């Protein structure tokens, strides 16, 4: 059993809590999802379970039962990029689950997640794998070590449809205690038995951590009803307050006028003074009622973001005509005789299985561009953009003048970045926060003719996806999208489908 009691996590520098008074327990075989908006502390909480939280956070509370664990991290490529596949695969997660190498059992685990055995036997470096291959290798490693506790941070990221189905079956059939972070509604709906919701309210100043013994679908229904009820109660409270305040002001004004007229009548003056005292007491009680008003449910801050059309220019005619006999990466052949063309303003969805060359193709387009056009790029690994030492403000500012910087800070504030987070280095941000910064750069603050988007829906909460869809649909330039998120894809319009 995992036991968490009164867990609190806060930033050392600011004292701001991101996890507040969280308590729950998980029994053997239970599968629990961690959900919440981008930057609300989900990945940090997973790391807290195994005592690997960054030193910028302090932790209090009790964590028990997470000794024998397997962990899938978001930044495997960054942490283990230079490792050989087999060195990474047989590296134990902790001293508790050290295991002698068993190649036969390892091959069974790899086959379970459809990881190519020939690539494993070639013992390449981790950095040569595609995003989807890397996730499948990490899941196979967890299966190989068979820990009692499994911690998964965005396990469906970059997986193709077949691999996501394998992941679902793995979670459902597992007898381990599983805690996983995910924004994939389909995965959550079919696998989550209980829910932990992390939220930061009042402009991220108040942390709220809640545990629900519901499935994801039950939680969504409950949450919808709760928000609707909260909205109605909050509306009714304010309406009733306005009625009583209006009545109070009318009575107050009437008595005040009579007081002014009774200055020469001491008896009447005393009676009116006593009455005014009663009225003012009622006014104070009325004001105190405001302290107990329910807040209206917050709208998703991303909803009001729009493409800055003034910065975009639509191009016409054929802008990309790409042909290659062999597309390869690090000596590994991915596809033969691939041809691709793109016209100005055209939106293309590039489909294919993990390891088929989609990401490599986007990388080649970005590094070998048509110099007549400006390319914007959202890679799978956002650290590849080279912004790690820059702040969000520095990344988004084009002209660096005072008015522009003020606008950018306001924009980031609407995205629920705190003032201190706006001045954090890019490398210190969460995956979701990094994605928000790059999306803002591509669609709002900079001007591009062609956008290359590799898994653009990853790292975003379901409530943010409609805005990402609208930004793409409204973008007047050309777009090439790689995605395995069918719910996201179904919302995109006027797409040409290309397979690789």
C-alpha positions as CSV (number, residue, x, y, z in Angstrom):
1,X,0.0,0.0,0.0
2,X,1.1,3.6,-0.8
3,X,0.3,6.1,2.0
4,X,0.5,9.8,1.5
5,X,-0.3,12.0,4.5
6,X,-0.5,15.8,4.6
7,X,2.0,16.2,1.8
8,X,3.1,19.8,1.0
9,X,5.5,21.0,-1.7
10,X,6.5,24.6,-2.0
11,X,9.0,26.8,-3.8
12,X,12.0,27.6,-1.6
13,X,12.5,31.0,-3.1
14,X,9.0,32.3,-3.0
15,X,7.3,30.1,-0.4
16,X,4.5,29.5,-2.9
17,X,2.8,26.1,-2.4
18,X,2.2,23.9,-5.5
19,X,0.9,20.9,-3.5
20,X,-1.2,21.5,-0.4
21,X,-2.2,19.0,2.3
22,X,-2.6,16.1,0.0
23,X,-3.5,12.8,1.7
24,X,-4.6,9.5,0.2
25,X,-3.7,5.8,0.0
26,X,-3.5,3.3,-2.9
27,X,-4.0,-0.4,-2.6
28,X,-2.2,-3.1,-4.5
29,X,-3.4,-3.2,-8.1
30,X,-5.1,0.2,-8.1
31,X,-4.4,2.6,-11.0
32,X,-4.5,6.3,-10.2
33,X,-4.2,9.3,-12.7
34,X,-2.7,12.6,-11.8
35,X,-4.4,15.4,-13.8
36,X,-4.4,19.2,-13.8
37,X,-3.5,22.2,-15.9
38,X,0.0,22.8,-17.3
39,X,2.6,23.7,-14.7
40,X,0.5,22.7,-11.7
41,X,3.1,20.3,-10.2
42,X,2.1,16.9,-11.6
43,X,5.7,15.8,-12.6
44,X,7.1,17.3,-9.4
45,X,4.6,15.2,-7.4
46,X,5.7,12.0,-9.2
47,X,9.3,12.7,-8.4
48,X,8.4,13.5,-4.7
49,X,7.2,9.9,-4.3
50,X,10.8,8.7,-5.0
51,X,12.5,11.6,-3.2
52,X,14.0,13.1,-6.4
53,X,12.5,16.6,-6.3
54,X,14.5,19.5,-7.5
55,X,16.3,21.4,-4.8
56,X,14.2,24.5,-5.5
57,X,11.3,22.8,-3.8
58,X,10.9,21.8,-0.1
59,X,8.7,18.9,1.0
60,X,6.9,18.1,4.2
61,X,4.6,15.2,5.0
62,X,4.7,11.4,4.9
63,X,5.3,9.2,1.9
64,X,5.3,5.4,2.5
65,X,5.3,2.4,0.2
66,X,7.2,3.6,-2.8
67,X,10.5,1.7,-2.5
68,X,10.2,-0.9,-5.3
69,X,9.3,1.3,-8.3
70,X,9.6,1.7,-12.0
71,X,9.7,5.2,-13.5
72,X,9.0,6.6,-17.0
73,X,10.2,10.2,-17.1
74,X,9.4,12.9,-19.7
75,X,13.0,13.8,-20.3
76,X,14.5,10.3,-20.9
77,X,16.3,11.5,-24.1
78,X,18.0,14.3,-22.2
79,X,19.0,12.2,-19.2
80,X,20.1,9.1,-21.0
81,X,20.7,10.2,-24.6
82,X,24.3,8.9,-24.7
83,X,23.5,5.6,-23.1
84,X,23.5,2.4,-25.2
85,X,20.1,0.8,-25.3
86,X,21.0,-2.3,-23.4
87,X,22.9,-0.3,-20.7
88,X,19.8,1.9,-20.2
89,X,17.4,-1.1,-20.3
90,X,19.2,-3.2,-17.6
91,X,20.0,-0.2,-15.4
92,X,17.9,-0.7,-12.2
93,X,15.5,2.0,-11.0
94,X,16.7,1.7,-7.4
95,X,18.7,-0.6,-5.2
96,X,15.5,-2.4,-4.2
97,X,14.9,-3.9,-7.7
98,X,18.4,-4.9,-8.9
99,X,18.1,-7.8,-11.3
100,X,20.6,-10.0,-13.1
101,X,20.4,-9.6,-16.9
102,X,18.1,-12.1,-18.5
103,X,18.1,-11.6,-22.3
104,X,15.2,-14.0,-22.9
105,X,12.9,-12.3,-20.5
106,X,14.1,-8.9,-21.8
107,X,13.1,-9.9,-25.3
108,X,9.6,-11.0,-24.1
109,X,9.2,-7.5,-22.5
110,X,10.3,-5.8,-25.7
111,X,7.9,-7.8,-27.8
112,X,5.1,-6.9,-25.5
113,X,5.6,-3.3,-26.5
114,X,6.5,-4.0,-30.1
115,X,10.0,-2.6,-29.7
116,X,12.2,-3.8,-32.7
117,X,14.4,-6.6,-31.5
118,X,17.0,-5.9,-34.3
119,X,17.5,-2.3,-33.0
120,X,17.9,-3.6,-29.4
121,X,20.5,-6.1,-30.6
122,X,22.3,-3.4,-32.5
123,X,22.7,-1.6,-29.2
124,X,22.4,1.9,-30.5
125,X,22.4,5.0,-28.4
126,X,19.2,6.2,-26.8
127,X,19.4,9.4,-28.8
128,X,19.0,7.6,-32.1
129,X,15.4,6.4,-31.2
130,X,12.3,8.2,-32.2
131,X,10.0,9.6,-29.5
132,X,7.6,6.7,-29.8
133,X,10.3,4.1,-29.8
134,X,11.9,5.6,-26.7
135,X,8.6,5.4,-24.8
136,X,8.0,1.8,-25.8
137,X,11.6,0.9,-24.7
138,X,11.0,2.6,-21.3
139,X,7.7,0.7,-20.8
140,X,9.3,-2.6,-21.8
141,X,12.0,-1.9,-19.2
142,X,9.4,-1.3,-16.5
143,X,7.7,-4.6,-17.5
144,X,11.1,-6.4,-17.3
145,X,11.8,-5.2,-13.7
146,X,8.2,-5.9,-12.7
147,X,8.1,-3.4,-9.7
148,X,5.4,-3.1,-7.2
149,X,4.8,0.6,-8.0
150,X,4.8,2.1,-11.5
151,X,5.1,5.8,-12.0
152,X,4.4,7.1,-15.5
153,X,4.9,10.7,-16.7
154,X,2.9,11.2,-19.9
155,X,3.3,7.6,-21.1
156,X,1.2,8.0,-24.3
157,X,3.3,10.9,-25.6
158,X,4.5,10.2,-29.2
159,X,3.0,6.7,-29.3
160,X,1.2,5.6,-32.4
161,X,-2.3,4.2,-32.2
162,X,-1.3,0.5,-31.9
163,X,1.2,1.3,-29.1
164,X,-1.4,3.3,-27.2
165,X,-3.7,0.2,-27.3
166,X,-0.8,-1.9,-25.9
167,X,-0.2,0.7,-23.2
168,X,-3.9,0.6,-22.2
169,X,-3.8,-3.2,-21.9
170,X,-0.6,-3.1,-19.9
171,X,-2.1,-0.7,-17.3
172,X,-5.5,-2.5,-17.1
173,X,-3.9,-5.9,-16.6
174,X,-1.1,-4.8,-14.3
175,X,-1.3,-5.9,-10.7
176,X,1.1,-3.1,-9.6
177,X,0.1,0.1,-8.0
178,X,0.2,2.6,-10.9
179,X,0.3,6.4,-10.7
180,X,0.4,8.2,-14.0
181,X,0.3,11.7,-15.4
182,X,-1.6,12.0,-18.7
183,X,-3.6,14.5,-20.8
184,X,-4.8,11.8,-23.1
185,X,-8.6,11.6,-22.5
186,X,-8.9,8.2,-24.2
187,X,-6.2,6.7,-22.0
188,X,-7.6,8.3,-18.8
189,X,-11.2,7.1,-19.7
190,X,-10.1,3.4,-20.1
191,X,-7.5,3.0,-17.3
192,X,-7.9,5.5,-14.4
193,X,-9.7,4.0,-11.4
194,X,-9.0,7.0,-9.1
195,X,-8.1,10.6,-9.7
196,X,-5.7,13.1,-8.1
197,X,-6.5,16.7,-9.2
198,X,-3.9,19.4,-8.8
199,X,-4.9,23.0,-9.3
200,X,-3.5,26.4,-8.6
201,X,-6.2,29.0,-8.0
202,X,-6.2,32.8,-7.6
203,X,-3.6,33.4,-10.2
204,X,-1.6,30.4,-9.0
205,X,-1.2,31.7,-5.4
206,X,-3.4,29.0,-3.7
207,X,-2.6,25.3,-4.2
208,X,-5.5,22.9,-4.1
209,X,-4.9,19.1,-4.1
210,X,-7.9,16.7,-4.2
211,X,-8.2,12.9,-4.3
212,X,-11.3,11.3,-5.8
213,X,-12.2,7.6,-5.6
214,X,-13.8,7.9,-9.0
215,X,-13.0,6.7,-12.5
216,X,-12.0,9.4,-14.9
217,X,-15.4,9.4,-16.6
218,X,-17.2,9.6,-13.2
219,X,-14.9,12.4,-12.2
220,X,-15.7,14.4,-15.4
221,X,-19.4,14.0,-14.8
222,X,-19.0,15.0,-11.2
223,X,-16.8,18.0,-12.1
224,X,-19.3,19.2,-14.7
225,X,-22.2,19.1,-12.3
226,X,-20.1,20.7,-9.6
227,X,-19.0,23.6,-11.8
228,X,-22.6,24.2,-13.0
229,X,-23.9,24.1,-9.4
230,X,-21.0,26.4,-8.2
231,X,-21.7,28.9,-11.0
232,X,-25.5,29.0,-10.1
233,X,-24.8,29.4,-6.4
234,X,-22.2,32.1,-6.9
235,X,-24.6,33.9,-9.3
236,X,-27.5,33.6,-6.8
237,X,-25.3,34.9,-3.9
238,X,-24.3,38.0,-5.9
239,X,-27.9,38.6,-7.1
240,X,-29.3,38.4,-3.6
241,X,-26.5,40.7,-2.3
242,X,-27.3,43.3,-4.9
243,X,-31.0,43.2,-4.0
244,X,-30.2,43.6,-0.3
245,X,-27.6,46.3,-1.0
246,X,-30.1,48.3,-3.0
247,X,-32.6,48.0,-0.2
248,X,-30.0,49.0,2.4
249,X,-28.9,52.1,0.4
250,X,-32.5,53.2,0.0
251,X,-33.2,52.9,3.7
252,X,-29.9,54.5,4.7
253,X,-30.5,57.5,2.4
254,X,-34.0,57.9,3.7
255,X,-33.0,57.9,7.3
256,X,-30.0,60.1,6.7
257,X,-32.2,62.7,5.0
258,X,-34.6,62.6,8.0
259,X,-31.6,63.0,10.4
260,X,-30.5,66.1,8.5
261,X,-34.1,67.5,8.8
262,X,-34.4,66.7,12.5
263,X,-31.4,68.7,13.8
264,X,-33.8,70.9,15.9
265,X,-35.8,68.0,17.3
266,X,-33.7,66.2,19.9
267,X,-36.3,63.5,20.6
268,X,-36.7,62.7,16.9
269,X,-32.9,62.9,16.5
270,X,-32.3,60.3,19.2
271,X,-34.8,57.9,17.6
272,X,-33.3,58.3,14.2
273,X,-29.7,57.9,15.5
274,X,-30.8,54.6,17.1
275,X,-32.4,53.5,13.9
276,X,-29.3,54.5,11.9
277,X,-27.2,52.4,14.3
278,X,-29.4,49.4,13.5
279,X,-29.1,50.1,9.7
280,X,-25.3,50.4,9.8
281,X,-25.1,47.1,11.7
282,X,-27.2,45.5,8.9
283,X,-24.8,47.0,6.4
284,X,-21.7,45.5,8.2
285,X,-23.4,42.1,8.2
286,X,-24.3,42.5,4.6
287,X,-20.6,43.2,3.7
288,X,-19.5,40.2,5.7
289,X,-21.6,38.0,3.5
290,X,-19.3,38.8,0.6
291,X,-16.5,37.0,2.4
292,X,-18.5,33.7,2.0
293,X,-19.3,34.1,-1.7
294,X,-18.3,31.2,-3.8
295,X,-15.9,32.1,-6.6
296,X,-17.1,31.6,-10.2
297,X,-15.3,28.6,-11.8
298,X,-12.2,29.8,-13.6
299,X,-12.3,29.7,-17.4
300,X,-9.3,28.1,-19.1
301,X,-6.8,31.0,-19.6
302,X,-5.9,29.7,-23.1
303,X,-9.4,30.4,-24.4
304,X,-8.8,34.0,-25.3
305,X,-5.6,33.5,-27.3
306,X,-5.9,34.2,-31.0
307,X,-3.6,34.2,-34.0
308,X,-2.2,37.6,-34.5
309,X,-3.2,38.0,-38.1
310,X,-1.2,41.1,-38.7
311,X,2.0,39.2,-38.2
312,X,1.1,36.5,-40.7
313,X,1.2,36.6,-44.5
314,X,-0.4,33.9,-46.6
315,X,1.9,32.4,-49.3
316,X,0.7,30.9,-52.6
317,X,2.0,28.4,-55.0
318,X,4.4,25.5,-54.4
319,X,6.7,26.3,-51.5
320,X,8.1,22.9,-50.7
321,X,9.1,20.2,-53.2
322,X,11.0,17.6,-51.3
323,X,12.4,14.4,-52.8
324,X,14.8,11.9,-51.2
325,X,15.8,8.4,-52.2
326,X,16.8,7.4,-48.7
327,X,15.7,9.0,-45.5
328,X,17.9,7.9,-42.6
329,X,18.9,8.9,-39.1
330,X,22.3,8.0,-37.5
331,X,22.9,5.4,-40.2
332,X,19.5,3.8,-39.8
333,X,17.3,3.6,-42.9
334,X,13.8,4.9,-42.2
335,X,12.1,5.2,-45.6
336,X,12.9,4.9,-49.3
337,X,11.8,7.1,-52.2
338,X,9.9,9.7,-50.2
339,X,8.4,12.6,-52.0
340,X,6.5,15.5,-50.5
341,X,5.1,18.8,-51.8
342,X,3.4,21.7,-50.0
343,X,1.5,24.7,-51.3
344,X,1.1,28.1,-49.5
345,X,-1.7,28.0,-46.9
346,X,-2.0,24.2,-47.1
347,X,-2.3,22.2,-43.8
348,X,-1.0,18.6,-43.9
349,X,-1.3,15.8,-41.4
350,X,1.7,13.4,-41.7
351,X,0.8,9.9,-40.5
352,X,2.9,6.8,-39.9
353,X,4.0,4.3,-37.2
354,X,6.6,5.0,-34.6
355,X,10.1,5.0,-36.2
356,X,8.8,5.6,-39.8
357,X,10.7,8.9,-40.2
358,X,8.1,11.6,-39.5
359,X,10.2,13.5,-36.9
360,X,13.4,13.1,-39.0
361,X,11.6,14.5,-42.0
362,X,10.4,17.6,-40.0
363,X,14.0,18.0,-38.7
364,X,15.4,18.0,-42.2
365,X,12.9,20.5,-43.4
366,X,13.7,22.8,-40.6
367,X,17.5,22.5,-40.9
368,X,17.4,22.7,-44.7
369,X,14.7,25.3,-45.4
370,X,13.6,27.1,-48.5
371,X,15.3,30.4,-47.7
372,X,12.4,32.4,-49.2
373,X,10.2,31.5,-46.2
374,X,10.3,31.7,-42.5
375,X,9.9,28.3,-40.7
376,X,8.6,27.9,-37.2
377,X,9.2,24.6,-35.4
378,X,7.7,22.7,-32.5
379,X,9.9,19.7,-31.9
380,X,9.1,16.7,-29.6
381,X,12.0,17.7,-27.4
382,X,11.6,21.4,-26.8
383,X,15.0,21.7,-25.3
384,X,16.4,21.1,-28.9
385,X,15.4,24.7,-29.7
386,X,18.3,26.0,-27.7
387,X,16.2,28.3,-25.5
388,X,17.3,26.7,-22.2
389,X,19.1,29.7,-20.7
390,X,16.5,32.2,-21.9
391,X,13.4,33.4,-20.1
392,X,9.9,33.2,-21.6
393,X,9.9,37.0,-22.0
394,X,13.3,36.9,-23.8
395,X,12.0,34.1,-26.1
396,X,8.8,35.9,-27.0
397,X,10.2,39.5,-27.4
398,X,11.0,40.3,-31.0
399,X,11.8,44.0,-30.8
400,X,12.7,44.1,-27.0
401,X,11.0,47.5,-26.5
402,X,9.1,48.4,-23.3
403,X,5.6,48.3,-24.8
404,X,6.3,44.8,-26.3
405,X,7.7,43.4,-23.1
406,X,4.6,44.8,-21.2
407,X,2.3,43.1,-23.7
408,X,4.3,39.8,-23.4
409,X,4.1,39.8,-19.6
410,X,0.4,40.4,-19.8
411,X,0.0,37.6,-22.3
412,X,2.0,35.2,-20.0
413,X,0.0,36.3,-17.1
414,X,-3.2,35.3,-18.9
415,X,-1.5,31.9,-19.4
416,X,-1.2,31.7,-15.5
417,X,2.6,32.3,-15.4
418,X,3.5,33.9,-12.2
419,X,5.9,36.9,-12.2
420,X,8.7,34.8,-11.1
421,X,8.0,32.0,-13.7
422,X,8.2,34.7,-16.4
423,X,11.8,35.2,-15.3
424,X,12.7,31.5,-14.9
425,X,15.0,30.0,-17.5
426,X,13.2,27.9,-20.1
427,X,14.9,24.7,-18.7
428,X,13.2,25.3,-15.3
429,X,9.7,25.3,-16.8
430,X,7.4,22.3,-16.8
431,X,6.8,20.5,-20.2
432,X,3.3,22.1,-20.4
433,X,4.7,25.6,-19.7
434,X,7.4,25.2,-22.3
435,X,4.8,24.1,-24.9
436,X,2.7,27.2,-24.0
437,X,5.7,29.5,-24.6
438,X,6.5,28.0,-28.0
439,X,2.9,28.0,-29.1
440,X,2.7,31.7,-28.2
441,X,5.9,32.3,-30.2
442,X,4.7,30.5,-33.3
443,X,1.1,31.8,-33.4
444,X,1.0,35.2,-31.6
445,X,4.3,37.1,-31.2
446,X,6.3,36.1,-34.3
447,X,5.7,35.9,-38.1
448,X,6.1,32.5,-39.9
449,X,5.1,31.3,-43.3
450,X,5.5,27.6,-42.5
451,X,4.9,25.8,-39.2
452,X,6.3,22.3,-38.5
453,X,4.4,20.9,-35.5
454,X,5.6,17.6,-34.0
455,X,2.9,16.2,-31.7
456,X,1.5,19.7,-30.8
457,X,-1.2,18.3,-28.5
458,X,1.3,16.6,-26.1
459,X,1.7,18.2,-22.7
460,X,-1.6,20.1,-22.9
461,X,-4.6,19.5,-20.7
462,X,-7.8,18.6,-22.5
463,X,-9.3,22.0,-21.7
464,X,-6.4,23.6,-23.7
465,X,-6.8,21.5,-26.8
466,X,-9.7,23.4,-28.4
467,X,-7.6,26.5,-28.4
468,X,-4.6,24.8,-30.0
469,X,-7.0,23.4,-32.7
470,X,-8.4,26.9,-33.3
471,X,-4.9,28.4,-33.6
472,X,-3.9,25.9,-36.2
473,X,-7.2,26.1,-38.1
474,X,-7.0,29.9,-38.2
475,X,-3.3,30.0,-39.2
476,X,-3.2,31.4,-42.8
477,X,0.2,30.0,-43.6
478,X,1.3,26.4,-44.4
479,X,1.4,23.8,-41.6
480,X,2.8,20.3,-41.4
481,X,1.6,18.3,-38.4
482,X,2.7,15.0,-36.9
483,X,0.2,13.5,-34.4
484,X,-1.1,10.3,-33.0
485,X,-3.9,12.0,-31.0
486,X,-7.0,11.0,-33.0
487,X,-9.3,13.3,-30.9
488,X,-7.1,16.2,-31.7
489,X,-6.8,15.3,-35.4
490,X,-10.6,14.9,-35.8
491,X,-11.0,18.6,-34.7
492,X,-8.7,20.0,-37.4
493,X,-10.2,21.2,-40.6
494,X,-9.2,21.3,-44.3
495,X,-6.4,18.8,-43.8
496,X,-4.5,16.9,-46.5
497,X,-3.4,13.5,-45.2
498,X,0.0,12.1,-46.1
499,X,1.5,8.8,-45.1
500,X,5.1,8.0,-44.5
